[in-house]
């Protein structure tokens, strides 16, 4: 068995350390990134560094455990710059060479630094006694039949991280079925059901099967750099009549979350981690979109009140937009990201706007940019491209229409298998649709 111990949360580029746990008759481990070998680890400690390049893109990382003859005997897979849960549980098997596992260990991660209240492990439905480190001996068994280990790590009465692995029998390793969500934009007509979409989509040039087509509520992630008090009375202020801009909405089913461009640092068992503050989801049943943007204040992830101006952390606009794009793909929903800037910010992000725009394009997440003032010539903020001046009522209304039209035109196609989003494309057989 082979398992990644490294945690690939958040945004990753450049050199990155990778650590694995390996059991059984393994002579070496080969690391592949996006299907290409980056080299082999010839023995313990099972550690290496992988350079993911300067660009911010999703990656598929595979570790192949090889025997002395170079034959693959196990593999593990992880995904870089794609959604990962903040709370995660894993099961690490321990065993003798060539035999069934004799023990198992529950490994947990919580990026907010919370200590678990309890953790449990069951073997084929029967509880396994664990020590304080989460390790427990397994009952005697063979590999002729399928066995299931289930780990649960409880962080609160409502937050439980769960992991199941299966091994033995004819399979010999974990079994899972995964789907990849691909947003498509319907240009004309109606998108038919999955049975009519055969041959429409490819991954890496190979056809993929469509399992389902979904509409459901849309999600808009808004990166709002100005504070609420800076925005009061500005959206649509120029040229509006009788306060009509206050009533502009995106539609009652749309869900909106505000991403604030300030990161809080947490010391967790995954190391130091930066997390951006994201508001709860809002709907526009009773309030217009501009009024929502002007009224929502920051809510600290650690439960504190909004910080004073002098105590605020550094503004990281581009990083927050990348996080918003990442969060937008966490659920199989229609999606878009809106960036709102004052035009005067000083961005201290690790990534530049061009890299983040390419990242959102790879994720197939549309990006809209609004400004309260046009950024001055030479400002790095001009790299975001066209910026709509939403202090003007007519432009604000046009901007809201554009976001609403984008979300209304999207459908989510679920294809069979797990793929990098940038590898998915339309085949010549597709008609009346495009990919954002």
C-alpha positions as CSV (number, residue, x, y, z in Angstrom):
1,X,0.0,0.0,0.0
2,X,1.1,3.6,-0.7
3,X,-0.4,6.8,0.7
4,X,0.4,10.5,0.4
5,X,1.3,12.1,3.7
6,X,1.7,15.5,2.1
7,X,-1.3,17.7,2.1
8,X,-2.1,19.7,-1.1
9,X,-4.5,22.3,0.2
10,X,-4.7,25.8,-1.2
11,X,-2.7,27.2,-4.1
12,X,0.5,25.5,-5.1
13,X,3.2,26.3,-7.7
14,X,7.0,26.0,-7.9
15,X,9.0,23.4,-5.9
16,X,6.8,21.4,-3.5
17,X,7.9,18.7,-1.0
18,X,6.2,15.3,-1.3
19,X,6.2,12.6,1.4
20,X,4.6,9.2,1.3
21,X,4.1,6.2,3.5
22,X,4.9,2.9,1.8
23,X,4.3,-0.7,3.0
24,X,5.0,-4.0,1.3
25,X,7.6,-5.3,-1.1
26,X,8.3,-1.9,-2.7
27,X,11.7,-1.2,-4.2
28,X,11.0,2.3,-5.6
29,X,8.3,4.8,-6.1
30,X,7.8,6.7,-9.3
31,X,6.1,10.1,-9.3
32,X,4.1,11.2,-12.3
33,X,2.7,14.7,-12.8
34,X,-0.1,15.0,-15.4
35,X,1.0,11.6,-16.7
36,X,4.7,12.4,-17.1
37,X,7.4,10.9,-14.9
38,X,9.4,13.3,-12.7
39,X,11.7,10.7,-11.4
40,X,11.9,7.8,-8.8
41,X,12.4,7.6,-5.1
42,X,14.8,4.7,-4.6
43,X,14.0,3.9,-0.9
44,X,13.1,5.3,2.5
45,X,12.6,8.0,3.6
46,X,9.9,8.2,0.9
47,X,10.4,11.9,0.2
48,X,11.1,14.1,-2.8
49,X,10.6,17.6,-4.2
50,X,8.5,18.2,-7.3
51,X,8.5,21.4,-9.3
52,X,5.0,22.3,-10.5
53,X,6.2,25.3,-12.5
54,X,5.6,29.0,-12.1
55,X,2.1,28.9,-13.4
56,X,-0.9,28.3,-11.2
57,X,-2.7,25.3,-12.8
58,X,-4.5,22.1,-11.6
59,X,-2.3,19.0,-11.7
60,X,-2.8,15.2,-11.3
61,X,0.0,13.6,-9.1
62,X,0.4,9.8,-9.1
63,X,2.8,7.8,-7.0
64,X,3.5,4.3,-8.4
65,X,4.9,1.7,-6.0
66,X,7.2,-0.6,-8.0
67,X,8.7,-4.0,-7.1
68,X,12.3,-5.0,-7.7
69,X,11.4,-5.9,-11.3
70,X,9.9,-2.5,-12.0
71,X,6.3,-3.8,-11.9
72,X,3.6,-1.6,-10.4
73,X,2.1,-3.1,-7.3
74,X,0.1,-0.2,-5.9
75,X,-0.5,3.5,-6.6
76,X,-1.9,6.6,-4.9
77,X,-3.3,9.7,-6.5
78,X,-3.7,13.3,-5.4
79,X,-4.9,16.5,-7.1
80,X,-3.2,19.9,-7.0
81,X,-5.0,23.3,-7.1
82,X,-8.4,21.6,-7.0
83,X,-10.8,21.6,-4.0
84,X,-9.8,19.8,-0.9
85,X,-11.8,19.7,2.4
86,X,-10.5,21.7,5.3
87,X,-11.1,18.5,7.4
88,X,-9.8,15.3,6.1
89,X,-9.3,11.7,7.4
90,X,-7.1,9.0,6.0
91,X,-6.3,5.4,6.8
92,X,-2.7,4.2,6.7
93,X,-2.2,0.4,6.6
94,X,0.8,-1.3,8.3
95,X,1.9,-4.8,7.4
96,X,4.5,-7.4,6.9
97,X,6.1,-7.9,3.5
98,X,3.7,-9.9,1.2
99,X,1.1,-10.4,3.9
100,X,-2.2,-8.7,4.9
101,X,-2.0,-5.6,7.0
102,X,-1.6,-6.2,10.7
103,X,-2.5,-2.7,11.9
104,X,-4.0,0.5,10.7
105,X,-3.6,4.1,11.7
106,X,-6.1,6.9,11.4
107,X,-4.5,10.2,10.2
108,X,-6.5,13.4,10.4
109,X,-6.0,17.0,9.1
110,X,-7.9,20.1,10.2
111,X,-6.5,23.3,8.6
112,X,-8.2,25.5,11.3
113,X,-6.1,23.8,14.0
114,X,-9.1,22.2,15.8
115,X,-8.4,19.1,17.9
116,X,-10.7,16.1,17.2
117,X,-13.1,15.2,20.0
118,X,-12.9,11.5,19.0
119,X,-11.8,9.2,16.3
120,X,-12.9,5.6,15.5
121,X,-12.0,2.8,13.1
122,X,-14.0,-0.2,12.1
123,X,-12.9,-3.4,10.2
124,X,-15.7,-5.0,8.2
125,X,-18.1,-3.3,10.5
126,X,-16.5,-4.3,13.8
127,X,-14.8,-1.6,16.0
128,X,-11.0,-1.5,16.2
129,X,-9.4,-0.5,19.5
130,X,-7.2,2.6,18.9
131,X,-4.4,4.0,21.0
132,X,-3.9,7.8,21.6
133,X,-2.1,8.1,18.2
134,X,-5.0,6.6,16.3
135,X,-3.2,3.3,15.7
136,X,-4.9,-0.1,16.2
137,X,-4.2,-3.8,15.5
138,X,-6.4,-5.5,13.0
139,X,-7.9,-9.0,13.5
140,X,-6.2,-11.8,11.6
141,X,-7.5,-12.0,8.0
142,X,-6.5,-13.0,4.5
143,X,-6.5,-11.2,1.2
144,X,-8.8,-13.7,-0.6
145,X,-11.9,-11.7,0.4
146,X,-12.8,-8.0,0.3
147,X,-12.3,-6.1,3.5
148,X,-13.5,-2.6,4.4
149,X,-11.9,-0.2,6.8
150,X,-13.9,2.9,7.9
151,X,-12.4,5.8,9.8
152,X,-14.4,8.7,11.4
153,X,-12.8,11.7,13.0
154,X,-15.3,13.9,14.9
155,X,-14.5,17.6,15.4
156,X,-17.9,18.7,16.7
157,X,-21.4,17.4,16.9
158,X,-22.0,18.3,13.2
159,X,-18.5,18.0,11.7
160,X,-17.2,14.5,11.0
161,X,-14.4,13.6,8.5
162,X,-14.9,10.1,7.1
163,X,-12.8,7.8,5.0
164,X,-13.4,4.3,3.7
165,X,-10.9,2.0,2.0
166,X,-11.4,-1.4,0.6
167,X,-8.7,-4.0,-0.2
168,X,-8.4,-7.7,-0.9
169,X,-10.6,-10.0,-3.0
170,X,-10.4,-9.6,-6.7
171,X,-9.7,-5.9,-6.5
172,X,-6.7,-5.7,-4.2
173,X,-6.9,-1.9,-3.6
174,X,-9.4,0.9,-2.9
175,X,-12.5,1.1,-5.2
176,X,-14.1,4.4,-6.0
177,X,-16.3,6.0,-8.6
178,X,-15.8,9.6,-9.3
179,X,-17.4,12.2,-11.6
180,X,-16.0,15.4,-13.0
181,X,-18.3,18.5,-13.4
182,X,-17.9,20.6,-16.5
183,X,-19.9,23.8,-17.0
184,X,-21.1,24.4,-20.5
185,X,-22.8,27.5,-21.9
186,X,-25.9,26.9,-24.0
187,X,-25.8,29.3,-26.9
188,X,-29.1,28.3,-28.5
189,X,-31.8,25.7,-28.0
190,X,-32.0,23.4,-25.0
191,X,-29.3,21.0,-23.7
192,X,-30.6,17.5,-24.0
193,X,-30.2,14.7,-21.5
194,X,-27.0,12.6,-21.2
195,X,-28.2,10.0,-23.6
196,X,-28.2,12.5,-26.4
197,X,-24.7,13.9,-25.6
198,X,-22.7,10.8,-26.5
199,X,-19.5,11.8,-28.3
200,X,-19.8,15.5,-27.4
201,X,-17.0,15.7,-24.9
202,X,-13.4,14.6,-24.7
203,X,-10.6,14.4,-22.1
204,X,-7.1,14.6,-23.5
205,X,-8.5,13.9,-26.9
206,X,-10.4,10.7,-25.9
207,X,-14.2,10.5,-25.7
208,X,-15.8,10.5,-22.2
209,X,-19.3,9.4,-21.2
210,X,-21.8,11.9,-19.9
211,X,-23.6,10.6,-16.7
212,X,-25.9,13.5,-16.0
213,X,-26.8,17.1,-16.9
214,X,-27.8,19.5,-14.0
215,X,-29.0,23.1,-13.6
216,X,-29.7,23.8,-10.0
217,X,-28.9,27.0,-8.1
218,X,-26.0,29.1,-9.4
219,X,-23.2,30.4,-7.2
220,X,-21.5,33.7,-7.5
221,X,-18.3,34.3,-5.5
222,X,-17.6,38.0,-5.1
223,X,-14.1,39.2,-4.2
224,X,-14.8,42.6,-2.6
225,X,-11.7,44.6,-1.9
226,X,-13.3,47.8,-0.6
227,X,-14.9,47.7,2.9
228,X,-18.6,48.1,3.1
229,X,-18.3,51.7,4.4
230,X,-16.1,52.6,1.4
231,X,-18.9,51.4,-0.9
232,X,-21.9,53.1,0.7
233,X,-23.8,55.1,-1.8
234,X,-21.4,54.4,-4.7
235,X,-22.9,51.6,-6.8
236,X,-25.0,53.1,-9.5
237,X,-24.9,56.5,-7.8
238,X,-24.3,58.4,-11.1
239,X,-27.2,58.8,-13.4
240,X,-29.8,56.6,-11.6
241,X,-33.4,57.6,-11.2
242,X,-35.6,57.1,-8.1
243,X,-33.2,54.6,-6.6
244,X,-33.9,52.0,-9.2
245,X,-30.3,50.6,-8.9
246,X,-31.1,49.5,-5.4
247,X,-33.5,46.9,-6.8
248,X,-31.3,45.2,-9.3
249,X,-31.0,41.5,-8.6
250,X,-29.4,38.3,-10.1
251,X,-32.4,36.0,-9.5
252,X,-33.9,34.4,-6.4
253,X,-32.1,31.1,-6.8
254,X,-28.6,32.5,-7.2
255,X,-26.4,32.1,-4.2
256,X,-23.7,34.8,-3.4
257,X,-20.7,34.5,-1.2
258,X,-18.3,37.3,-0.4
259,X,-14.6,36.5,-0.4
260,X,-12.6,39.1,1.5
261,X,-9.0,39.6,0.3
262,X,-7.4,39.2,3.7
263,X,-5.9,35.9,4.9
264,X,-5.8,34.6,8.4
265,X,-2.9,32.3,9.4
266,X,-3.7,29.1,11.3
267,X,-1.1,26.8,12.9
268,X,-2.5,23.3,12.2
269,X,-1.1,19.8,12.1
270,X,-0.5,20.5,8.4
271,X,1.8,23.4,9.3
272,X,1.1,27.1,8.9
273,X,-1.9,27.7,6.6
274,X,-3.4,30.8,5.2
275,X,-7.2,30.8,4.9
276,X,-9.2,33.6,3.2
277,X,-12.4,34.8,4.9
278,X,-15.6,33.8,3.0
279,X,-19.1,34.9,4.0
280,X,-22.1,32.5,4.4
281,X,-24.2,32.1,1.3
282,X,-26.8,34.9,0.6
283,X,-29.8,34.8,-1.7
284,X,-31.6,37.8,-3.2
285,X,-35.1,37.1,-2.2
286,X,-35.7,40.5,-0.6
287,X,-32.7,42.7,-1.3
288,X,-31.0,43.9,-4.5
289,X,-27.5,42.9,-5.4
290,X,-25.9,46.3,-5.0
291,X,-27.4,46.8,-1.5
292,X,-26.1,43.4,-0.5
293,X,-22.5,44.3,-1.6
294,X,-22.7,47.6,0.3
295,X,-24.0,46.1,3.5
296,X,-22.1,42.9,4.1
297,X,-19.3,43.3,6.5
298,X,-16.4,40.9,7.1
299,X,-16.9,38.1,9.6
300,X,-13.7,36.8,11.0
301,X,-13.0,33.1,10.7
302,X,-12.1,33.0,14.3
303,X,-15.3,34.7,15.4
304,X,-14.0,38.2,16.1
305,X,-15.5,41.5,15.0
306,X,-14.3,43.4,12.0
307,X,-10.8,44.7,12.5
308,X,-9.9,48.4,12.6
309,X,-8.3,49.8,9.5
310,X,-4.8,49.9,11.0
311,X,-5.0,46.3,12.2
312,X,-6.2,44.9,8.9
313,X,-3.8,42.3,7.2
314,X,-2.4,43.1,3.8
315,X,-4.7,43.1,0.8
316,X,-4.2,40.1,-1.4
317,X,-6.6,40.6,-4.3
318,X,-5.2,38.2,-6.9
319,X,-4.8,35.4,-4.3
320,X,-8.4,35.9,-3.2
321,X,-9.7,35.7,-6.8
322,X,-7.8,32.4,-7.2
323,X,-9.3,31.1,-4.0
324,X,-12.8,32.2,-5.2
325,X,-12.3,30.3,-8.4
326,X,-11.2,27.2,-6.4
327,X,-14.2,27.4,-4.1
328,X,-16.5,27.9,-7.1
329,X,-15.5,24.4,-8.3
330,X,-16.0,22.7,-5.0
331,X,-19.7,21.9,-5.7
332,X,-21.2,20.8,-9.0
333,X,-23.0,24.1,-9.6
334,X,-23.2,26.8,-12.2
335,X,-20.5,29.3,-11.3
336,X,-18.8,32.7,-11.8
337,X,-16.5,35.0,-9.9
338,X,-16.9,38.8,-9.6
339,X,-14.0,41.1,-8.5
340,X,-14.9,44.5,-7.1
341,X,-12.1,47.0,-6.6
342,X,-11.9,50.6,-5.7
343,X,-9.0,51.1,-8.2
344,X,-6.7,52.4,-5.5
345,X,-5.7,49.2,-3.8
346,X,-2.1,48.0,-3.4
347,X,-2.1,44.3,-4.0
348,X,0.4,42.2,-2.1
349,X,-0.6,38.8,-3.6
350,X,1.8,36.0,-4.3
351,X,0.3,35.6,-7.7
352,X,-0.3,38.2,-10.4
353,X,-3.6,38.9,-12.2
354,X,-2.4,37.3,-15.5
355,X,-1.6,34.0,-13.7
356,X,-4.9,34.0,-11.8
357,X,-6.9,34.7,-15.0
358,X,-5.2,31.7,-16.6
359,X,-6.0,29.6,-13.6
360,X,-9.7,30.5,-13.7
361,X,-9.8,29.8,-17.4
362,X,-8.3,26.3,-16.7
363,X,-11.0,25.8,-14.1
364,X,-13.7,27.0,-16.5
365,X,-14.9,29.7,-14.1
366,X,-16.0,33.0,-15.8
367,X,-14.5,36.2,-14.3
368,X,-16.2,39.7,-14.2
369,X,-14.4,42.8,-12.9
370,X,-16.1,45.9,-11.5
371,X,-14.4,49.1,-10.3
372,X,-15.4,52.2,-8.3
373,X,-12.7,54.2,-10.0
374,X,-10.6,53.3,-13.1
375,X,-7.2,52.1,-11.9
376,X,-4.5,54.7,-12.9
377,X,-2.3,54.1,-15.9
378,X,0.6,51.8,-14.9
379,X,-1.2,50.3,-11.9
380,X,-1.0,46.5,-11.6
381,X,-4.8,46.5,-11.3
382,X,-5.1,47.3,-15.0
383,X,-3.9,43.7,-15.7
384,X,-7.4,42.5,-14.8
385,X,-8.5,43.8,-18.2
386,X,-11.8,45.5,-18.9
387,X,-13.1,47.0,-15.7
388,X,-16.7,48.2,-15.6
389,X,-17.3,51.5,-13.8
390,X,-20.3,50.5,-11.7
391,X,-20.7,53.9,-10.1
392,X,-22.7,54.7,-13.2
393,X,-26.3,53.3,-13.0
394,X,-26.5,52.3,-16.7
395,X,-23.1,50.4,-16.5
396,X,-24.1,48.8,-13.2
397,X,-27.3,47.5,-14.7
398,X,-25.5,46.2,-17.8
399,X,-22.9,44.5,-15.5
400,X,-25.6,42.7,-13.5
401,X,-27.3,41.7,-16.7
402,X,-24.1,40.2,-18.0
403,X,-23.6,38.1,-14.8
404,X,-27.2,37.0,-14.8
405,X,-27.1,36.0,-18.5
406,X,-23.8,34.0,-17.9
407,X,-25.3,32.1,-15.0
408,X,-28.6,31.5,-16.7
409,X,-26.9,30.1,-19.8
410,X,-24.8,27.6,-17.9
411,X,-25.5,23.9,-17.4
412,X,-23.3,21.4,-15.5
413,X,-22.4,18.3,-17.4
414,X,-21.1,15.4,-15.2
415,X,-18.7,13.1,-17.1
416,X,-17.7,9.7,-15.9
417,X,-14.2,9.6,-14.2
418,X,-11.9,12.2,-12.6
419,X,-10.1,14.5,-15.0
420,X,-8.1,17.7,-14.9
421,X,-10.6,20.4,-15.9
422,X,-8.3,21.9,-18.6
423,X,-8.1,18.5,-20.3
424,X,-11.9,18.5,-21.0
425,X,-13.0,19.9,-24.4
426,X,-15.8,19.8,-26.9
427,X,-15.7,17.4,-29.8
428,X,-16.8,18.3,-33.4
429,X,-20.1,16.5,-32.6
430,X,-21.1,19.1,-30.0
431,X,-23.7,21.7,-31.2
432,X,-25.0,24.9,-29.7
433,X,-22.7,25.0,-26.7
434,X,-19.3,26.2,-25.6
435,X,-17.2,25.9,-22.5
436,X,-16.6,29.0,-20.4
